[in-house]
Amino acid sequence: EIVLTQSPGTLSLSPGERATLSCRASQSVSSSYLAWYQQKPGQAPRLLIYGASSRATGIPDRFSGSGSGTDFTLTISRLEPEDFAVYYCQQYGSSPTFGGGTKVEIK
Amino acid sequence: QLQLQESGPGLVKPSETLSLTCTVSGGSISSSSYYWGWIRQPPGKGLEWIGSIYYSGSTYYNPSLKSRVTISVDTSKNQFSLKLSSVTAADTAVYYCAGNPAAAPFDYWGQGTLVTVSS
């Protein structure tokens, strides 16, 4: 099983600031099968990024993903009020796994 | 635009079997090239993939849950189902059904349903 470790656990930032979230895999993620989701309280996760760096339909371009192998990053260039949420990475190989999440909170 | 909706009991007794159904609308469960899966989230915690099924009936399970999980599909009703046996309090969670194209992440999700395991 591929274990995904997200850091930091919590990120305290102000609107307009840049957010950088990390996701590290215990072994190489094949074909960059790495996705990022956003989850708000009481809601299902929403797909943001797939293939490590491709934005899903309707996702604003302030969200970007990068990385390969075992190290991946989600960047939110300028935080909007609606971006404060929990973010999860996921590898979607043969046995999908999720990271533990990073909470982006208002400072 | 696919829509998914979970249904089933919100309370299950310890040692019994948890049963949930996901109804897919806006498209045929068998005509689209989608896999259909179950993911759960204990209160205040992260996400855990339980398993997935293709309309043909091929199943894929989380190794840590495999001995207790059965996922099935009913194409005539456009539904797929989850059974989790011998539940304990640790199985208390919001259960989501979701869909994903082959070799792609989950892009359609149900709203989730809370299942509590308690006597």
Boltz contact constraints between the chains, C-beta under 6 A:
constraints:
  - contact:
      token1: [A, 35]
      token2: [B, 105]
      max_distance: 6.0
  - contact:
      token1: [A, 44]
      token2: [B, 96]
      max_distance: 6.0
  - contact:
      token1: [A, 44]
      token2: [B, 109]
      max_distance: 6.0
  - contact:
      token1: [A, 44]
      token2: [B, 111]
      max_distance: 6.0
  - contact:
      token1: [A, 44]
      token2: [B, 112]
      max_distance: 6.0
  - contact:
      token1: [A, 47]
      token2: [B, 105]
      max_distance: 6.0
  - contact:
      token1: [A, 47]
      token2: [B, 107]
      max_distance: 6.0
  - contact:
      token1: [A, 50]
      token2: [B, 105]
      max_distance: 6.0
  - contact:
      token1: [A, 88]
      token2: [B, 47]
      max_distance: 6.0
  - contact:
      token1: [A, 90]
      token2: [B, 105]
      max_distance: 6.0
  - contact:
      token1: [A, 92]
      token2: [B, 105]
      max_distance: 6.0
  - contact:
      token1: [A, 96]
      token2: [B, 49]
      max_distance: 6.0
  - contact:
      token1: [A, 98]
      token2: [B, 46]
      max_distance: 6.0
  - contact:
      token1: [A, 98]
      token2: [B, 47]
      max_distance: 6.0
  - contact:
      token1: [A, 100]
      token2: [B, 46]
      max_distance: 6.0
  - contact:
      token1: [A, 101]
      token2: [B, 46]
      max_distance: 6.0
